[in-house]
Amino acid sequence: MSQNFTDDVYSSGHVAATDLQNIENNFAAIKSGFSGSASPSNPVAGMRWCDTTNLIPRLRDSSNAAWLAFLTGDASQKLWIYRNDSVEGWAVDATVTDVCLAVKGGSQAYNVNGGNLAGSWTQPNHGHTANSHNHKWYDSGGATSTDHTYNSGGGQIELPTTNKNASLSNVKYFTPSVATGISGTSNAFGDSWTNNETVTINGSAPASTYRPRAAIGTMQYPDI
């Protein structure tokens, strides 16, 4: 099929049969988009060429210096476009909604083939466990040693040892014990502290209305 366009196809001195053949060849070249495995030998700015080697339609640039490739595709080729209405010649795919854009990954990522949806907006529930520990609030020094208690800032306060084992009327201090209803453990001399507590805080999934901040567009495909 002809790829060359003959400009001078009529003159009084031409052979009619030759001019008519050139005219026919010109129409054939235009009809086929100058199809061929190589570019036409006499291009002009704005000329079309169907590159049959690479299966790409091309257009000659305005300076007639290079061939530019057309964007091609079918309804399976979708592009994200930062606008709400469709581009001319394209259609909005209303089936792909409320998702972010992601690049295909391996087994520790999305792990699906391109063209599929994966992931979820709902995060799994989780919990936080605090380490158990004691708060000692009374330290008995024994029968003859100084006892201590603690102020609100954690500072140690000494208590007197005078008459520590004397009769109740002479006691100058208080020695707590479990029997008094204090939560904790006491030894024979009255050491006291709070019980161990393991606290688990259960988290909940975020509300379904949560979304990361994003630039909103539409998924579109060639409307062909």
C-alpha positions in Angstrom: 0.0 0.0 0.0 1.3 3.5 -0.9 2.7 5.6 1.9 3.9 8.5 -0.2 1.7 11.4 -1.2 2.2 12.9 -4.6 1.5 16.6 -4.5 1.7 17.4 -8.2 -0.9 15.2 -9.7 -2.2 17.4 -12.4 -0.6 19.4 -15.2 -1.5 19.8 -18.9 1.7 18.2 -19.8 1.2 15.1 -17.6 0.1 11.7 -18.8 -3.5 11.3 -17.7 -3.1 7.7 -16.7 -0.1 8.5 -14.5 -1.9 11.4 -12.7 -5.0 9.2 -12.1 -2.8 6.5 -10.6 -1.1 9.0 -8.3 -4.5 10.3 -7.3 -5.6 6.8 -6.5 -2.4 6.1 -4.5 -2.9 9.4 -2.6 -6.5 8.3 -1.6 -5.2 4.9 -0.5 -2.5 6.4 1.6 -5.0 8.8 3.3 -7.5 6.0 3.8 -4.9 3.7 5.6 -3.4 6.5 7.7 -0.1 6.1 5.7 0.2 2.6 7.2 3.6 1.0 7.0 6.5 -0.6 8.9 8.6 2.6 8.3 7.6 6.2 8.3 6.6 7.9 5.1 9.5 9.4 3.1 7.9 12.8 2.5 6.2 13.8 5.8 4.7 17.2 6.6 3.6 18.8 9.8 0.3 17.3 11.1 0.6 14.2 9.0 -0.7 10.9 10.4 1.2 7.6 10.2 0.0 4.2 11.4 3.2 2.5 12.6 2.5 -1.2 11.8 5.7 -2.4 13.4 4.9 -1.1 16.8 1.1 -0.9 16.3 1.1 2.7 17.3 -0.7 5.6 15.5 1.7 8.6 15.2 1.4 12.3 14.3 4.0 14.5 12.8 4.8 17.4 15.1 4.2 21.1 14.2 7.9 21.7 13.2 7.9 18.6 11.0 10.9 17.3 13.0 9.6 14.2 14.8 6.8 11.7 15.0 4.6 11.8 18.2 2.8 8.7 19.5 -1.0 8.8 20.2 -2.3 7.6 23.5 -4.1 4.3 22.8 -6.0 1.9 24.9 -9.3 0.0 25.4 -12.0 0.0 28.1 -9.6 -2.1 30.4 -7.0 0.7 30.4 -8.0 3.0 33.2 -6.5 6.2 34.3 -7.0 8.3 37.5 -7.9 11.9 36.5 -8.1 14.9 38.9 -11.6 16.0 37.9 -15.2 15.1 38.5 -16.6 14.9 34.9 -15.3 12.8 32.1 -12.6 13.9 29.6 -13.8 14.1 26.0 -13.7 10.6 24.6 -13.4 9.0 28.0 -16.0 7.6 30.4 -16.0 7.6 34.3 -15.9 4.1 35.8 -18.5 4.3 38.5 -17.6 0.8 39.8 -14.2 1.9 41.3 -15.1 4.1 44.3 -13.7 5.2 47.7 -10.2 3.6 47.3 -6.7 5.0 47.3 -4.1 4.4 44.6 -1.4 1.8 45.4 1.5 0.1 43.5 1.4 -3.7 43.2 3.5 -5.4 45.9 4.8 -8.8 47.1 3.7 -11.2 49.8 4.0 -8.6 52.6 2.1 -5.9 50.7 -1.2 -6.0 48.8 -0.1 -9.3 47.1 -2.7 -9.1 44.3 -2.4 -8.7 40.6 -2.8 -5.3 39.0 -6.4 -4.4 38.2 -7.8 -5.8 41.4 -9.0 -4.2 44.6 -7.4 -5.2 48.0 -7.2 -4.0 51.6 -9.8 -2.6 53.9 -10.6 0.7 55.6 -11.4 -1.0 58.9 -8.3 -1.6 61.1 -8.2 -4.7 63.3 -9.0 -4.3 67.0 -6.0 -4.2 69.3 -5.2 -4.0 73.0 -2.6 -2.4 75.3 -1.4 -4.3 78.4 0.2 -2.3 81.2 3.0 -4.0 83.2 1.8 -5.0 86.7 3.7 -3.4 89.6 3.4 -2.6 93.3 3.2 0.7 95.1 4.7 0.4 98.6 3.2 2.8 101.1 4.4 1.6 104.5 7.9 0.1 105.3 8.3 -1.5 108.7 11.8 -1.5 110.0 11.2 -4.3 112.4 11.0 -4.4 116.2 13.7 -1.8 116.9 14.3 0.0 113.6 12.7 3.1 112.2 9.6 2.6 110.2 8.8 4.7 107.1 5.9 5.9 105.1 5.8 8.0 101.9 4.3 11.3 101.0 2.4 12.1 97.8 5.7 12.9 96.0 7.2 9.6 96.8 9.5 11.0 99.5 10.2 8.8 102.5 9.0 9.9 105.9 10.6 8.4 109.1 8.3 7.2 111.9 9.6 7.0 115.6 10.7 3.6 117.1 10.0 4.6 120.7 8.1 2.0 122.7 7.6 0.1 119.5 6.7 -3.1 121.3 5.1 -1.4 124.3 1.5 -1.5 125.3 -1.0 0.0 123.0 -1.4 3.1 125.2 2.3 4.0 124.6 2.4 3.4 120.8 3.5 6.6 119.0 2.9 5.4 115.5 0.6 3.2 113.3 1.6 -0.2 112.1 -0.8 -1.4 109.4 -1.8 -5.0 108.8 -3.9 -6.9 106.4 -6.5 -7.4 109.1 -7.3 -3.7 109.0 -8.7 -4.1 105.4 -5.7 -2.6 103.6 -5.4 -4.0 100.1 -2.0 -5.7 99.9 0.3 -7.9 101.8 1.8 -7.4 105.3 4.7 -9.2 106.9 5.0 -9.6 110.7 6.2 -6.1 111.1 3.6 -4.4 109.0 5.1 -3.8 105.5 2.2 -2.8 103.2 1.8 -2.2 99.5 -0.8 -2.4 96.8 -1.7 -5.5 94.9 -0.3 -6.3 91.5 -2.8 -5.3 88.8 -2.6 -6.2 85.1 -4.6 -3.7 83.1 -5.7 -4.5 79.5 -7.0 -1.6 77.4 -9.0 -2.9 74.5 -8.9 -0.7 71.4 -11.6 -0.6 68.8 -11.5 -0.1 65.1 -11.8 3.5 63.8 -15.2 4.6 62.6 -16.1 3.7 59.1 -16.1 7.4 58.2 -12.3 7.6 58.6 -10.4 8.5 55.5 -6.8 9.8 54.9 -6.6 13.2 53.4 -6.5 12.8 49.6 -6.9 14.6 46.3 -10.1 13.3 44.9 -10.5 12.3 41.2 -12.2 9.7 39.0 -11.1 6.5 37.3 -11.7 6.8 33.5 -11.3 4.6 30.5 -11.4 5.3 26.7 -15.1 5.5 25.7 -14.9 3.2 22.7 
